[in-house]
Amino acid sequence: MEQFTCVKCNGPMVKGFVADHGNKSAIFKTLWFDGDAEQASIWGIQGDNISVDRSKQRVIRGIRCKQCGYLELYAV
Ligand SMILES: [Zn+2]
């Protein structure tokens, strides 16, 4: 198992990911998309949601320092 060391304080780091809760019953992995967000519309009506190109999505993963909380995030 790989060991990661914090670049800020030399503390031990653990792997993890950023979660998003879209509503009260579900938790999702947070995704990264290159470029700007485009407002989605249905029949010309715009809501709060955005339109995305799923072929460009990447899951955000990272490592967190157990000692100081420093995060390193990667979109892979
Ligand atoms: Zn640290």
N, CA, C, O and the ligand as a Tripos MOL2 file, in Angstrom:
@<TRIPOS>MOLECULE
protein
  305   303    77     0     0
PROTEIN
NO_CHARGES

@<TRIPOS>ATOM
      1 N           0.8440   -1.1900    0.0000 N.3       1 MET1
      2 CA          0.0000    0.0000    0.0000 C.3       1 MET1
      3 C           0.8860    1.2480    0.0000 C.2       1 MET1
      4 O           1.8560    1.3360    0.7520 O.2       1 MET1
      5 N           0.5370    2.2010   -0.8480 N.am      2 GLU2
      6 CA          1.3180    3.4280   -0.9460 C.3       2 GLU2
      7 C           1.1530    4.2740    0.3120 C.2       2 GLU2
      8 O           0.0710    4.3470    0.8960 O.2       2 GLU2
      9 N           2.2380    4.9040    0.7110 N.am      3 GLN3
     10 CA          2.2140    5.8250    1.8390 C.3       3 GLN3
     11 C           2.4220    7.2300    1.2940 C.2       3 GLN3
     12 O           3.3340    7.4650    0.5010 O.2       3 GLN3
     13 N           1.5880    8.1510    1.7110 N.am      4 PHE4
     14 CA          1.7030    9.5380    1.2680 C.3       4 PHE4
     15 C           2.0640   10.4030    2.4710 C.2       4 PHE4
     16 O           1.5980   10.1830    3.5890 O.2       4 PHE4
     17 N           2.9120   11.3920    2.2000 N.am      5 THR5
     18 CA          3.3460   12.3170    3.2430 C.3       5 THR5
     19 C           2.9430   13.7360    2.8610 C.2       5 THR5
     20 O           3.1270   14.1500    1.7170 O.2       5 THR5
     21 N           2.4070   14.4620    3.7950 N.am      6 CYS6
     22 CA          1.9330   15.8280    3.5620 C.3       6 CYS6
     23 C           3.1050   16.7670    3.2230 C.2       6 CYS6
     24 O           4.1360   16.7590    3.8950 O.2       6 CYS6
     25 N           2.9250   17.5670    2.1730 N.am      7 VAL7
     26 CA          3.9740   18.5150    1.7770 C.3       7 VAL7
     27 C           4.0010   19.7360    2.6960 C.2       7 VAL7
     28 O           4.9610   20.5050    2.6640 O.2       7 VAL7
     29 N           2.9660   19.9250    3.5080 N.am      8 LYS8
     30 CA          2.8990   21.0840    4.4150 C.3       8 LYS8
     31 C           3.5050   20.7980    5.7900 C.2       8 LYS8
     32 O           4.2130   21.6330    6.3530 O.2       8 LYS8
     33 N           3.2120   19.5820    6.3320 N.am      9 CYS9
     34 CA          3.6440   19.3080    7.7070 C.3       9 CYS9
     35 C           4.3280   17.9560    7.8770 C.2       9 CYS9
     36 O           4.7010   17.5920    8.9910 O.2       9 CYS9
     37 N           4.4970   17.2070    6.7870 N.am     10 ASN10
     38 CA          5.1070   15.8700    6.8210 C.3      10 ASN10
     39 C           4.2640   14.8350    7.5650 C.2      10 ASN10
     40 O           4.7840   13.7820    7.9340 O.2      10 ASN10
     41 N           2.9910   15.1040    7.7910 N.am     11 GLY11
     42 CA          2.1070   14.1490    8.4590 C.3      11 GLY11
     43 C           1.6580   13.0650    7.4890 C.2      11 GLY11
     44 O           1.8380   13.1980    6.2780 O.2      11 GLY11
     45 N           1.0670   11.9810    8.0250 N.am     12 PRO12
     46 CA          0.5680   10.8970    7.1730 C.3      12 PRO12
     47 C          -0.7150   11.3140    6.4570 C.2      12 PRO12
     48 O          -1.5310   12.0550    7.0060 O.2      12 PRO12
     49 N          -0.8830   10.8270    5.2180 N.am     13 MET13
     50 CA         -2.0620   11.1860    4.4300 C.3      13 MET13
     51 C          -2.8490    9.9260    4.0830 C.2      13 MET13
     52 O          -2.2870    8.8380    3.9550 O.2      13 MET13
     53 N          -4.1760   10.1010    3.9310 N.am     14 VAL14
     54 CA         -5.0610    8.9910    3.5720 C.3      14 VAL14
     55 C          -5.7900    9.3250    2.2790 C.2      14 VAL14
     56 O          -6.0700   10.4870    1.9870 O.2      14 VAL14
     57 N          -6.0960    8.2710    1.5010 N.am     15 LYS15
     58 CA         -6.8430    8.4500    0.2530 C.3      15 LYS15
     59 C          -8.3060    8.7450    0.5630 C.2      15 LYS15
     60 O          -8.8140    8.3630    1.6180 O.2      15 LYS15
     61 N          -8.9860    9.4360   -0.3730 N.am     16 GLY16
     62 CA        -10.4090    9.7200   -0.1990 C.3      16 GLY16
     63 C         -11.0040   10.3230   -1.4450 C.2      16 GLY16
     64 O         -10.3590   10.3850   -2.4920 O.2      16 GLY16
     65 N         -12.2280   10.7630   -1.3270 N.am     17 PHE17
     66 CA        -12.9110   11.4080   -2.4470 C.3      17 PHE17
     67 C         -13.8870   12.4390   -1.9020 C.2      17 PHE17
     68 O         -14.2460   12.4110   -0.7250 O.2      17 PHE17
     69 N         -14.3140   13.3520   -2.7730 N.am     18 VAL18
     70 CA        -15.2680   14.3920   -2.3950 C.3      18 VAL18
     71 C         -16.6610   13.9010   -2.7510 C.2      18 VAL18
     72 O         -16.9010   13.4910   -3.8870 O.2      18 VAL18
     73 N         -17.5850   13.9370   -1.7940 N.am     19 ALA19
     74 CA        -18.9510   13.4880   -2.0460 C.3      19 ALA19
     75 C         -19.9020   14.6750   -2.1140 C.2      19 ALA19
     76 O         -19.6920   15.7030   -1.4700 O.2      19 ALA19
     77 N         -20.9510   14.5050   -2.9110 N.am     20 ASP20
     78 CA        -21.9770   15.5290   -3.0610 C.3      20 ASP20
     79 C         -23.3120   14.9050   -2.7020 C.2      20 ASP20
     80 O         -23.6030   13.7860   -3.1230 O.2      20 ASP20
     81 N         -24.1120   15.5960   -1.9470 N.am     21 HIS21
     82 CA        -25.4390   15.0660   -1.6360 C.3      21 HIS21
     83 C         -26.4770   15.8900   -2.3920 C.2      21 HIS21
     84 O         -26.8120   17.0080   -2.0020 O.2      21 HIS21
     85 N         -26.9810   15.3040   -3.4910 N.am     22 GLY22
     86 CA        -27.9520   15.9970   -4.3290 C.3      22 GLY22
     87 C         -29.2850   16.1750   -3.6380 C.2      22 GLY22
     88 O         -29.9600   17.1840   -3.8440 O.2      22 GLY22
     89 N         -29.6720   15.2160   -2.8250 N.am     23 ASN23
     90 CA        -30.8540   15.3680   -1.9820 C.3      23 ASN23
     91 C         -30.5860   14.6140   -0.6910 C.2      23 ASN23
     92 O         -29.4720   14.1330   -0.4830 O.2      23 ASN23
     93 N         -31.5630   14.5000    0.1650 N.am     24 LYS24
     94 CA        -31.3200   13.9250    1.4950 C.3      24 LYS24
     95 C         -31.0640   12.4200    1.4790 C.2      24 LYS24
     96 O         -30.5080   11.8890    2.4400 O.2      24 LYS24
     97 N         -31.4570   11.7150    0.4100 N.am     25 SER25
     98 CA        -31.3520   10.2660    0.4280 C.3      25 SER25
     99 C         -30.1800    9.7070   -0.3650 C.2      25 SER25
    100 O         -29.8790    8.5200   -0.2370 O.2      25 SER25
    101 N         -29.5240   10.4960   -1.1590 N.am     26 ALA26
    102 CA        -28.4640    9.9620   -2.0130 C.3      26 ALA26
    103 C         -27.1830   10.7750   -1.8770 C.2      26 ALA26
    104 O         -27.2120   11.9900   -1.6820 O.2      26 ALA26
    105 N         -26.0580   10.0740   -1.9830 N.am     27 ILE27
    106 CA        -24.7460   10.7160   -1.9670 C.3      27 ILE27
    107 C         -24.0290   10.2840   -3.2310 C.2      27 ILE27
    108 O         -24.0370    9.1030   -3.5780 O.2      27 ILE27
    109 N         -23.4000   11.2440   -3.9310 N.am     28 PHE28
    110 CA        -22.7370   10.9730   -5.1950 C.3      28 PHE28
    111 C         -21.2800   11.3870   -5.1150 C.2      28 PHE28
    112 O         -20.8950   12.2340   -4.3090 O.2      28 PHE28
    113 N         -20.4700   10.7590   -5.9850 N.am     29 LYS29
    114 CA        -19.1050   11.2290   -6.1500 C.3      29 LYS29
    115 C         -19.1710   12.5600   -6.8960 C.2      29 LYS29
    116 O         -19.9790   12.7290   -7.8100 O.2      29 LYS29
    117 N         -18.3280   13.4900   -6.5050 N.am     30 THR30
    118 CA        -18.2650   14.7680   -7.1950 C.3      30 THR30
    119 C         -17.4440   14.6190   -8.4640 C.2      30 THR30
    120 O         -16.3910   13.9820   -8.4540 O.2      30 THR30
    121 N         -17.9180   15.2000   -9.5490 N.am     31 LEU31
    122 CA        -17.2690   15.0620  -10.8470 C.3      31 LEU31
    123 C         -16.6500   16.3760  -11.3000 C.2      31 LEU31
    124 O         -17.0750   17.4590  -10.9000 O.2      31 LEU31
    125 N         -15.6440   16.2490  -12.1370 N.am     32 TRP32
    126 CA        -14.9880   17.4050  -12.7410 C.3      32 TRP32
    127 C         -15.2640   17.3920  -14.2330 C.2      32 TRP32
    128 O         -15.2350   16.3350  -14.8650 O.2      32 TRP32
    129 N         -15.5380   18.5890  -14.8130 N.am     33 PHE33
    130 CA        -15.6970   18.7410  -16.2620 C.3      33 PHE33
    131 C         -14.7920   19.8740  -16.7230 C.2      33 PHE33
    132 O         -14.8120   20.9610  -16.1460 O.2      33 PHE33
    133 N         -14.0050   19.6250  -17.7520 N.am     34 ASP34
    134 CA        -13.1820   20.6870  -18.3270 C.3      34 ASP34
    135 C         -14.0910   21.7420  -18.9510 C.2      34 ASP34
    136 O         -15.1700   21.4170  -19.4470 O.2      34 ASP34
    137 N         -13.6690   22.9810  -18.9280 N.am     35 GLY35
    138 CA        -14.4120   24.0580  -19.5830 C.3      35 GLY35
    139 C         -15.4020   24.7380  -18.6650 C.2      35 GLY35
    140 O         -15.3880   24.5270  -17.4520 O.2      35 GLY35
    141 N         -16.2670   25.5590  -19.2520 N.am     36 ASP36
    142 CA        -17.2700   26.3130  -18.5020 C.3      36 ASP36
    143 C         -18.5690   25.5260  -18.3960 C.2      36 ASP36
    144 O         -18.8720   24.7030  -19.2610 O.2      36 ASP36
    145 N         -19.3410   25.7770  -17.3340 N.am     37 ALA37
    146 CA        -20.6560   25.1630  -17.1620 C.3      37 ALA37
    147 C         -21.6550   25.8630  -18.0890 C.2      37 ALA37
    148 O         -21.6680   27.0890  -18.1970 O.2      37 ALA37
    149 N         -22.4880   25.0610  -18.7540 N.am     38 GLU38
    150 CA        -23.5340   25.6190  -19.6140 C.3      38 GLU38
    151 C         -24.8820   25.3970  -18.9620 C.2      38 GLU38
    152 O         -25.1950   24.2930  -18.5150 O.2      38 GLU38
    153 N         -25.6790   26.4550  -18.9110 N.am     39 GLN39
    154 CA        -27.0190   26.3570  -18.3220 C.3      39 GLN39
    155 C         -27.8950   25.4870  -19.2060 C.2      39 GLN39
    156 O         -27.9850   25.7210  -20.4120 O.2      39 GLN39
    157 N         -28.5400   24.4920  -18.6250 N.am     40 ALA40
    158 CA        -29.4300   23.6150  -19.3850 C.3      40 ALA40
    159 C         -30.7890   24.2820  -19.5640 C.2      40 ALA40
    160 O         -31.2040   25.0970  -18.7400 O.2      40 ALA40
    161 N         -31.4790   23.9280  -20.6530 N.am     41 SER41
    162 CA        -32.8330   24.4480  -20.8490 C.3      41 SER41
    163 C         -33.6770   23.3840  -21.5510 C.2      41 SER41
    164 O         -33.1880   22.6170  -22.3810 O.2      41 SER41
    165 N         -34.9400   23.3650  -21.1960 N.am     42 ILE42
    166 CA        -35.9150   22.4920  -21.8440 C.3      42 ILE42
    167 C         -37.0030   23.3830  -22.4080 C.2      42 ILE42
    168 O         -37.6480   24.1250  -21.6670 O.2      42 ILE42
    169 N         -37.2140   23.3160  -23.7190 N.am     43 TRP43
    170 CA        -38.1730   24.1540  -24.4460 C.3      43 TRP43
    171 C         -37.9530   25.6380  -24.1220 C.2      43 TRP43
    172 O         -38.9050   26.4100  -24.0060 O.2      43 TRP43
    173 N         -36.6950   26.0120  -23.9800 N.am     44 GLY44
    174 CA        -36.3670   27.4160  -23.7620 C.3      44 GLY44
    175 C         -36.4560   27.8720  -22.3210 C.2      44 GLY44
    176 O         -36.1750   29.0330  -22.0210 O.2      44 GLY44
    177 N         -36.8480   26.9700  -21.4150 N.am     45 ILE45
    178 CA        -36.9680   27.3240  -19.9970 C.3      45 ILE45
    179 C         -35.7150   26.8420  -19.2760 C.2      45 ILE45
    180 O         -35.3540   25.6680  -19.3610 O.2      45 ILE45
    181 N         -35.0530   27.7560  -18.5640 N.am     46 GLN46
    182 CA        -33.8330   27.3970  -17.8500 C.3      46 GLN46
    183 C         -34.1010   27.1850  -16.3660 C.2      46 GLN46
    184 O         -34.8160   27.9670  -15.7380 O.2      46 GLN46
    185 N         -33.5320   26.1400  -15.8170 N.am     47 GLY47
    186 CA        -33.6210   25.8760  -14.3770 C.3      47 GLY47
    187 C         -32.2620   26.0720  -13.7440 C.2      47 GLY47
    188 O         -31.4240   26.8070  -14.2670 O.2      47 GLY47
    189 N         -32.0460   25.4200  -12.6240 N.am     48 ASP48
    190 CA        -30.7630   25.5250  -11.9250 C.3      48 ASP48
    191 C         -29.7490   24.5180  -12.4320 C.2      48 ASP48
    192 O         -28.5560   24.6380  -12.1520 O.2      48 ASP48
    193 N         -30.2180   23.5200  -13.1800 N.am     49 ASN49
    194 CA        -29.3020   22.4700  -13.6170 C.3      49 ASN49
    195 C         -28.4330   22.9420  -14.7840 C.2      49 ASN49
    196 O         -28.7360   23.9280  -15.4560 O.2      49 ASN49
    197 N         -27.3500   22.2050  -14.9970 N.am     50 ILE50
    198 CA        -26.4280   22.5330  -16.0720 C.3      50 ILE50
    199 C         -26.3680   21.3820  -17.0630 C.2      50 ILE50
    200 O         -26.6950   20.2420  -16.7330 O.2      50 ILE50
    201 N         -25.9500   21.6910  -18.2630 N.am     51 SER51
    202 CA        -25.7800   20.7030  -19.3170 C.3      51 SER51
    203 C         -24.3090   20.3050  -19.3600 C.2      51 SER51
    204 O         -23.4340   21.1710  -19.3380 O.2      51 SER51
    205 N         -24.0250   18.9980  -19.4200 N.am     52 VAL52
    206 CA        -22.6330   18.5430  -19.4120 C.3      52 VAL52
    207 C         -22.3980   17.5240  -20.5170 C.2      52 VAL52
    208 O         -23.3180   16.8430  -20.9700 O.2      52 VAL52
    209 N         -21.1530   17.4400  -20.9330 N.am     53 ASP53
    210 CA        -20.7120   16.4100  -21.8750 C.3      53 ASP53
    211 C         -20.1230   15.2810  -21.0440 C.2      53 ASP53
    212 O         -19.0060   15.4030  -20.5430 O.2      53 ASP53
    213 N         -20.8680   14.1670  -20.8890 N.am     54 ARG54
    214 CA        -20.4560   13.0710  -20.0150 C.3      54 ARG54
    215 C         -19.1330   12.4370  -20.4370 C.2      54 ARG54
    216 O         -18.4560   11.8140  -19.6190 O.2      54 ARG54
    217 N         -18.7580   12.5930  -21.7180 N.am     55 SER55
    218 CA        -17.4910   12.0110  -22.1610 C.3      55 SER55
    219 C         -16.2970   12.7380  -21.5360 C.2      55 SER55
    220 O         -15.1770   12.2270  -21.5580 O.2      55 SER55
    221 N         -16.5370   13.9330  -20.9790 N.am     56 LYS56
    222 CA        -15.4460   14.7130  -20.3900 C.3      56 LYS56
    223 C         -15.4210   14.6410  -18.8680 C.2      56 LYS56
    224 O         -14.6120   15.3220  -18.2370 O.2      56 LYS56
    225 N         -16.2880   13.8310  -18.2650 N.am     57 GLN57
    226 CA        -16.3430   13.7980  -16.8080 C.3      57 GLN57
    227 C         -15.1890   13.0100  -16.2070 C.2      57 GLN57
    228 O         -14.7240   12.0210  -16.7740 O.2      57 GLN57
    229 N         -14.7460   13.4630  -15.0660 N.am     58 ARG58
    230 CA        -13.6850   12.7950  -14.3170 C.3      58 ARG58
    231 C         -14.0690   12.8100  -12.8440 C.2      58 ARG58
    232 O         -14.6050   13.8000  -12.3440 O.2      58 ARG58
    233 N         -13.7960   11.7190  -12.1600 N.am     59 VAL59
    234 CA        -14.0680   11.6430  -10.7320 C.3      59 VAL59
    235 C         -12.9590   12.3690   -9.9800 C.2      59 VAL59
    236 O         -11.7800   12.2330  -10.3100 O.2      59 VAL59
    237 N         -13.3430   13.1340   -8.9730 N.am     60 ILE60
    238 CA        -12.3580   13.8350   -8.1480 C.3      60 ILE60
    239 C         -11.9760   12.9410   -6.9780 C.2      60 ILE60
    240 O         -12.8240   12.5320   -6.1850 O.2      60 ILE60
    241 N         -10.6940   12.6490   -6.8870 N.am     61 ARG61
    242 CA        -10.1610   11.8510   -5.7920 C.3      61 ARG61
    243 C          -9.0120   12.6160   -5.1620 C.2      61 ARG61
    244 O          -8.5110   13.5800   -5.7420 O.2      61 ARG61
    245 N          -8.6050   12.2030   -4.0100 N.am     62 GLY62
    246 CA         -7.5160   12.9310   -3.3890 C.3      62 GLY62
    247 C          -6.9570   12.2470   -2.1650 C.2      62 GLY62
    248 O          -7.3080   11.1160   -1.8280 O.2      62 GLY62
    249 N          -6.0820   12.9710   -1.5180 N.am     63 ILE63
    250 CA         -5.4960   12.5170   -0.2750 C.3      63 ILE63
    251 C          -5.6010   13.6570    0.7380 C.2      63 ILE63
    252 O          -5.5090   14.8320    0.3830 O.2      63 ILE63
    253 N          -5.7980   13.2840    2.0130 N.am     64 ARG64
    254 CA         -5.9760   14.2500    3.1010 C.3      64 ARG64
    255 C          -4.9620   13.9710    4.1980 C.2      64 ARG64
    256 O          -4.7390   12.8260    4.5930 O.2      64 ARG64
    257 N          -4.3560   15.0490    4.6760 N.am     65 CYS65
    258 CA         -3.4010   14.9090    5.7780 C.3      65 CYS65
    259 C          -4.1730   14.6800    7.0720 C.2      65 CYS65
    260 O          -5.0700   15.4510    7.4130 O.2      65 CYS65
    261 N          -3.8160   13.6110    7.7950 N.am     66 LYS66
    262 CA         -4.4670   13.3130    9.0690 C.3      66 LYS66
    263 C          -4.0860   14.3250   10.1390 C.2      66 LYS66
    264 O          -4.8120   14.5110   11.1150 O.2      66 LYS66
    265 N          -2.9290   14.9860    9.9480 N.am     67 GLN67
    266 CA         -2.4110   15.8770   10.9800 C.3      67 GLN67
    267 C          -2.9100   17.3140   10.8260 C.2      67 GLN67
    268 O          -3.3390   17.9160   11.8100 O.2      67 GLN67
    269 N          -2.8670   17.8810    9.6090 N.am     68 CYS68
    270 CA         -3.2350   19.2890    9.4250 C.3      68 CYS68
    271 C          -4.4600   19.4840    8.5300 C.2      68 CYS68
    272 O          -4.9690   20.6010    8.4340 O.2      68 CYS68
    273 N          -4.9540   18.4090    7.8610 N.am     69 GLY69
    274 CA         -6.1480   18.5350    7.0340 C.3      69 GLY69
    275 C          -5.9000   18.9860    5.6070 C.2      69 GLY69
    276 O          -6.8470   19.1410    4.8360 O.2      69 GLY69
    277 N          -4.6560   19.1960    5.2460 N.am     70 TYR70
    278 CA         -4.3340   19.6170    3.8780 C.3      70 TYR70
    279 C          -4.8740   18.6050    2.8660 C.2      70 TYR70
    280 O          -4.7460   17.3960    3.0580 O.2      70 TYR70
    281 N          -5.4800   19.1130    1.7800 N.am     71 LEU71
    282 CA         -6.0280   18.2580    0.7350 C.3      71 LEU71
    283 C          -5.2500   18.4340   -0.5620 C.2      71 LEU71
    284 O          -4.8610   19.5400   -0.9370 O.2      71 LEU71
    285 N          -5.0350   17.2930   -1.2400 N.am     72 GLU72
    286 CA         -4.5480   17.3050   -2.6180 C.3      72 GLU72
    287 C          -5.6080   16.5840   -3.4350 C.2      72 GLU72
    288 O          -5.8950   15.4120   -3.1900 O.2      72 GLU72
    289 N          -6.1960   17.2870   -4.4140 N.am     73 LEU73
    290 CA         -7.2650   16.7160   -5.2080 C.3      73 LEU73
    291 C          -6.7980   16.4850   -6.6440 C.2      73 LEU73
    292 O          -6.0180   17.2580   -7.1990 O.2      73 LEU73
    293 N          -7.2990   15.4000   -7.2230 N.am     74 TYR74
    294 CA         -6.9710   15.0380   -8.6030 C.3      74 TYR74
    295 C          -8.2540   14.6640   -9.3200 C.2      74 TYR74
    296 O          -9.1060   13.9760   -8.7580 O.2      74 TYR74
    297 N          -8.3980   15.1150  -10.5630 N.am     75 ALA75
    298 CA         -9.5350   14.7390  -11.4140 C.3      75 ALA75
    299 C          -9.0360   13.6500  -12.3520 C.2      75 ALA75
    300 O          -8.3160   13.9220  -13.3130 O.2      75 ALA75
    301 N          -9.4300   12.4050  -12.0580 N.am     76 VAL76
    302 CA         -8.8930   11.2710  -12.8290 C.3      76 VAL76
    303 C          -9.9730   10.5080  -13.5750 C.2      76 VAL76
    304 O          -9.6770    9.5320  -14.2630 O.2      76 VAL76
    305 ZN         -0.2580   18.1410    6.8760 Zn       77 ZN77
@<TRIPOS>BOND
     1     1     2 1
     2     2     3 1
     3     3     4 2
     4     3     5 am
     5     5     6 1
     6     6     7 1
     7     7     8 2
     8     7     9 am
     9     9    10 1
    10    10    11 1
    11    11    12 2
    12    11    13 am
    13    13    14 1
    14    14    15 1
    15    15    16 2
    16    15    17 am
    17    17    18 1
    18    18    19 1
    19    19    20 2
    20    19    21 am
    21    21    22 1
    22    22    23 1
    23    23    24 2
    24    23    25 am
    25    25    26 1
    26    26    27 1
    27    27    28 2
    28    27    29 am
    29    29    30 1
    30    30    31 1
    31    31    32 2
    32    31    33 am
    33    33    34 1
    34    34    35 1
    35    35    36 2
    36    35    37 am
    37    37    38 1
    38    38    39 1
    39    39    40 2
    40    39    41 am
    41    41    42 1
    42    42    43 1
    43    43    44 2
    44    43    45 am
    45    45    46 1
    46    46    47 1
    47    47    48 2
    48    47    49 am
    49    49    50 1
    50    50    51 1
    51    51    52 2
    52    51    53 am
    53    53    54 1
    54    54    55 1
    55    55    56 2
    56    55    57 am
    57    57    58 1
    58    58    59 1
    59    59    60 2
    60    59    61 am
    61    61    62 1
    62    62    63 1
    63    63    64 2
    64    63    65 am
    65    65    66 1
    66    66    67 1
    67    67    68 2
    68    67    69 am
    69    69    70 1
    70    70    71 1
    71    71    72 2
    72    71    73 am
    73    73    74 1
    74    74    75 1
    75    75    76 2
    76    75    77 am
    77    77    78 1
    78    78    79 1
    79    79    80 2
    80    79    81 am
    81    81    82 1
    82    82    83 1
    83    83    84 2
    84    83    85 am
    85    85    86 1
    86    86    87 1
    87    87    88 2
    88    87    89 am
    89    89    90 1
    90    90    91 1
    91    91    92 2
    92    91    93 am
    93    93    94 1
    94    94    95 1
    95    95    96 2
    96    95    97 am
    97    97    98 1
    98    98    99 1
    99    99   100 2
   100    99   101 am
   101   101   102 1
   102   102   103 1
   103   103   104 2
   104   103   105 am
   105   105   106 1
   106   106   107 1
   107   107   108 2
   108   107   109 am
   109   109   110 1
   110   110   111 1
   111   111   112 2
   112   111   113 am
   113   113   114 1
   114   114   115 1
   115   115   116 2
   116   115   117 am
   117   117   118 1
   118   118   119 1
   119   119   120 2
   120   119   121 am
   121   121   122 1
   122   122   123 1
   123   123   124 2
   124   123   125 am
   125   125   126 1
   126   126   127 1
   127   127   128 2
   128   127   129 am
   129   129   130 1
   130   130   131 1
   131   131   132 2
   132   131   133 am
   133   133   134 1
   134   134   135 1
   135   135   136 2
   136   135   137 am
   137   137   138 1
   138   138   139 1
   139   139   140 2
   140   139   141 am
   141   141   142 1
   142   142   143 1
   143   143   144 2
   144   143   145 am
   145   145   146 1
   146   146   147 1
   147   147   148 2
   148   147   149 am
   149   149   150 1
   150   150   151 1
   151   151   152 2
   152   151   153 am
   153   153   154 1
   154   154   155 1
   155   155   156 2
   156   155   157 am
   157   157   158 1
   158   158   159 1
   159   159   160 2
   160   159   161 am
   161   161   162 1
   162   162   163 1
   163   163   164 2
   164   163   165 am
   165   165   166 1
   166   166   167 1
   167   167   168 2
   168   167   169 am
   169   169   170 1
   170   170   171 1
   171   171   172 2
   172   171   173 am
   173   173   174 1
   174   174   175 1
   175   175   176 2
   176   175   177 am
   177   177   178 1
   178   178   179 1
   179   179   180 2
   180   179   181 am
   181   181   182 1
   182   182   183 1
   183   183   184 2
   184   183   185 am
   185   185   186 1
   186   186   187 1
   187   187   188 2
   188   187   189 am
   189   189   190 1
   190   190   191 1
   191   191   192 2
   192   191   193 am
   193   193   194 1
   194   194   195 1
   195   195   196 2
   196   195   197 am
   197   197   198 1
   198   198   199 1
   199   199   200 2
   200   199   201 am
   201   201   202 1
   202   202   203 1
   203   203   204 2
   204   203   205 am
   205   205   206 1
   206   206   207 1
   207   207   208 2
   208   207   209 am
   209   209   210 1
   210   210   211 1
   211   211   212 2
   212   211   213 am
   213   213   214 1
   214   214   215 1
   215   215   216 2
   216   215   217 am
   217   217   218 1
   218   218   219 1
   219   219   220 2
   220   219   221 am
   221   221   222 1
   222   222   223 1
   223   223   224 2
   224   223   225 am
   225   225   226 1
   226   226   227 1
   227   227   228 2
   228   227   229 am
   229   229   230 1
   230   230   231 1
   231   231   232 2
   232   231   233 am
   233   233   234 1
   234   234   235 1
   235   235   236 2
   236   235   237 am
   237   237   238 1
   238   238   239 1
   239   239   240 2
   240   239   241 am
   241   241   242 1
   242   242   243 1
   243   243   244 2
   244   243   245 am
   245   245   246 1
   246   246   247 1
   247   247   248 2
   248   247   249 am
   249   249   250 1
   250   250   251 1
   251   251   252 2
   252   251   253 am
   253   253   254 1
   254   254   255 1
   255   255   256 2
   256   255   257 am
   257   257   258 1
   258   258   259 1
   259   259   260 2
   260   259   261 am
   261   261   262 1
   262   262   263 1
   263   263   264 2
   264   263   265 am
   265   265   266 1
   266   266   267 1
   267   267   268 2
   268   267   269 am
   269   269   270 1
   270   270   271 1
   271   271   272 2
   272   271   273 am
   273   273   274 1
   274   274   275 1
   275   275   276 2
   276   275   277 am
   277   277   278 1
   278   278   279 1
   279   279   280 2
   280   279   281 am
   281   281   282 1
   282   282   283 1
   283   283   284 2
   284   283   285 am
   285   285   286 1
   286   286   287 1
   287   287   288 2
   288   287   289 am
   289   289   290 1
   290   290   291 1
   291   291   292 2
   292   291   293 am
   293   293   294 1
   294   294   295 1
   295   295   296 2
   296   295   297 am
   297   297   298 1
   298   298   299 1
   299   299   300 2
   300   299   301 am
   301   301   302 1
   302   302   303 1
   303   303   304 2
@<TRIPOS>SUBSTRUCTURE
     1 MET1         2 RESIDUE 1 A MET
     2 GLU2         6 RESIDUE 1 A GLU
     3 GLN3        10 RESIDUE 1 A GLN
     4 PHE4        14 RESIDUE 1 A PHE
     5 THR5        18 RESIDUE 1 A THR
     6 CYS6        22 RESIDUE 1 A CYS
     7 VAL7        26 RESIDUE 1 A VAL
     8 LYS8        30 RESIDUE 1 A LYS
     9 CYS9        34 RESIDUE 1 A CYS
    10 ASN10       38 RESIDUE 1 A ASN
    11 GLY11       42 RESIDUE 1 A GLY
    12 PRO12       46 RESIDUE 1 A PRO
    13 MET13       50 RESIDUE 1 A MET
    14 VAL14       54 RESIDUE 1 A VAL
    15 LYS15       58 RESIDUE 1 A LYS
    16 GLY16       62 RESIDUE 1 A GLY
    17 PHE17       66 RESIDUE 1 A PHE
    18 VAL18       70 RESIDUE 1 A VAL
    19 ALA19       74 RESIDUE 1 A ALA
    20 ASP20       78 RESIDUE 1 A ASP
    21 HIS21       82 RESIDUE 1 A HIS
    22 GLY22       86 RESIDUE 1 A GLY
    23 ASN23       90 RESIDUE 1 A ASN
    24 LYS24       94 RESIDUE 1 A LYS
    25 SER25       98 RESIDUE 1 A SER
    26 ALA26      102 RESIDUE 1 A ALA
    27 ILE27      106 RESIDUE 1 A ILE
    28 PHE28      110 RESIDUE 1 A PHE
    29 LYS29      114 RESIDUE 1 A LYS
    30 THR30      118 RESIDUE 1 A THR
    31 LEU31      122 RESIDUE 1 A LEU
    32 TRP32      126 RESIDUE 1 A TRP
    33 PHE33      130 RESIDUE 1 A PHE
    34 ASP34      134 RESIDUE 1 A ASP
    35 GLY35      138 RESIDUE 1 A GLY
    36 ASP36      142 RESIDUE 1 A ASP
    37 ALA37      146 RESIDUE 1 A ALA
    38 GLU38      150 RESIDUE 1 A GLU
    39 GLN39      154 RESIDUE 1 A GLN
    40 ALA40      158 RESIDUE 1 A ALA
    41 SER41      162 RESIDUE 1 A SER
    42 ILE42      166 RESIDUE 1 A ILE
    43 TRP43      170 RESIDUE 1 A TRP
    44 GLY44      174 RESIDUE 1 A GLY
    45 ILE45      178 RESIDUE 1 A ILE
    46 GLN46      182 RESIDUE 1 A GLN
    47 GLY47      186 RESIDUE 1 A GLY
    48 ASP48      190 RESIDUE 1 A ASP
    49 ASN49      194 RESIDUE 1 A ASN
    50 ILE50      198 RESIDUE 1 A ILE
    51 SER51      202 RESIDUE 1 A SER
    52 VAL52      206 RESIDUE 1 A VAL
    53 ASP53      210 RESIDUE 1 A ASP
    54 ARG54      214 RESIDUE 1 A ARG
    55 SER55      218 RESIDUE 1 A SER
    56 LYS56      222 RESIDUE 1 A LYS
    57 GLN57      226 RESIDUE 1 A GLN
    58 ARG58      230 RESIDUE 1 A ARG
    59 VAL59      234 RESIDUE 1 A VAL
    60 ILE60      238 RESIDUE 1 A ILE
    61 ARG61      242 RESIDUE 1 A ARG
    62 GLY62      246 RESIDUE 1 A GLY
    63 ILE63      250 RESIDUE 1 A ILE
    64 ARG64      254 RESIDUE 1 A ARG
    65 CYS65      258 RESIDUE 1 A CYS
    66 LYS66      262 RESIDUE 1 A LYS
    67 GLN67      266 RESIDUE 1 A GLN
    68 CYS68      270 RESIDUE 1 A CYS
    69 GLY69      274 RESIDUE 1 A GLY
    70 TYR70      278 RESIDUE 1 A TYR
    71 LEU71      282 RESIDUE 1 A LEU
    72 GLU72      286 RESIDUE 1 A GLU
    73 LEU73      290 RESIDUE 1 A LEU
    74 TYR74      294 RESIDUE 1 A TYR
    75 ALA75      298 RESIDUE 1 A ALA
    76 VAL76      302 RESIDUE 1 A VAL
    77 ZN77       305 GROUP 0 **** ****
